[in-house]
Amino acid sequence: MSNILGTNVSSPIVPFTTADTFPTHCAEYGKGGFRSVATIADRDAIPEDRREIGMFVLVLDDGNGNNKLYIYRGSNTWGEWSSGGGGGERTSIPYEFSTASTTWTIQHGLNLYPSVTTVDSDGYVIIGEVRYTDSNNIVITFSEAVSGKAYINY
């Protein structure tokens, strides 16, 4: 591991006031937020201590010569981000629950209250009780254990 030149800190750096416009850090060394990296391998090499649910990472070459934007979902899971292409189209992020359970917990990190569609492992829409614990977390409760997917739509 090589040393990083600069002032090493052990607590967050903040400006003096909210009116101060000087940047507080370089994205590469910050926690969460937005970052750009060269490859998928570079994205996956971001240390867990610098990841935060909801952070965005732009990969400049996804292996096929394309730029792709990813959102961190937690538990070492990334989802490809899509703006929906304009025209009022919506974006949907799937969360898979392969083990049957009566409770599905989703940390989406979007800071909003999206709609939710749930389907069982056979692809049939199922109804559960959706509870927003806050603008970044959802708990879905079913009357019996079920596996499938929840689609966060916004």
Buried (B, 14 or more C-beta within 10 A) or exposed (E): EEEEEEEEEEEEEEEEEEEEEEEEBEBEEBEBEEBBBEEBEBBEEBEEEBBBBBBBBBBEBBEEEEEBBBBBBBEEEBBEBEEEEEEEEEBBBEBEBEEEBEEBBBBBBBEEEBEBBBBBBEEEEBEBEBEEEEEBBBBBEBEEEBBBBBBBEE
